[in-house]
Amino acid sequence: MDTAFLEELIEHKVAPEPLIAIQGLLNTHDYERDEELIGDAASARVWLAGADLIEEEATVSDEEVRDLTELRKILRRILESRTKGDEVDPGLYRDLQLLANKYPAGYDVSDRGEVTLCLKPVETAGELIGQLVGIVGIAQENDWWERLKICADDDCRWAFYDASKNRGGTWCRMEVCGNRNKNRRYRSKTN
Ligand SMILES: [Zn+2]
């Protein structure tokens, strides 16, 4: 994966590799600007190849794009519920399981016999879906998953990585989203 490409999209509060690939995917829809980067097979191919998540000659089918945006939706809803302190709908986990079944991940075996999730650029967007589900697993084993959050500002909803010691971050940018919400609360109190 091309972390510089992903960092440029994410801009701030960037997750460690390989979780940065998930953070990038979550931010392929910009709610604030209403911009969609992977809306169809052609644009998805350009973005995924740019991020070096798929090979330059990789194929992306309409079905794979639907499933990739479905993965994005599932992960977003899980993180959004968690960020708000709501219970996560267990149906989301079942939907994630269905995608994991449909697109099995690849593995590498080293000369010394260590088995790790294959993180090389893949040949189809479907293989990437399997790889991304595997990355969620890696993040969960590393105390990173709890740190991936959705900005609590309803206009923003940017996916950010909370590296703070107490994991208490709520906003992707305190000075923008945090202040905007503070002002809003202030206004609604005085109105
Ligand atoms: Zn924000």
Residues whose N, C-alpha, C, O or C-beta is under 5 A from the ligand:
A	BS01	ZN	C151 D153 C156 R157 W158 W171 C172 R173 C177
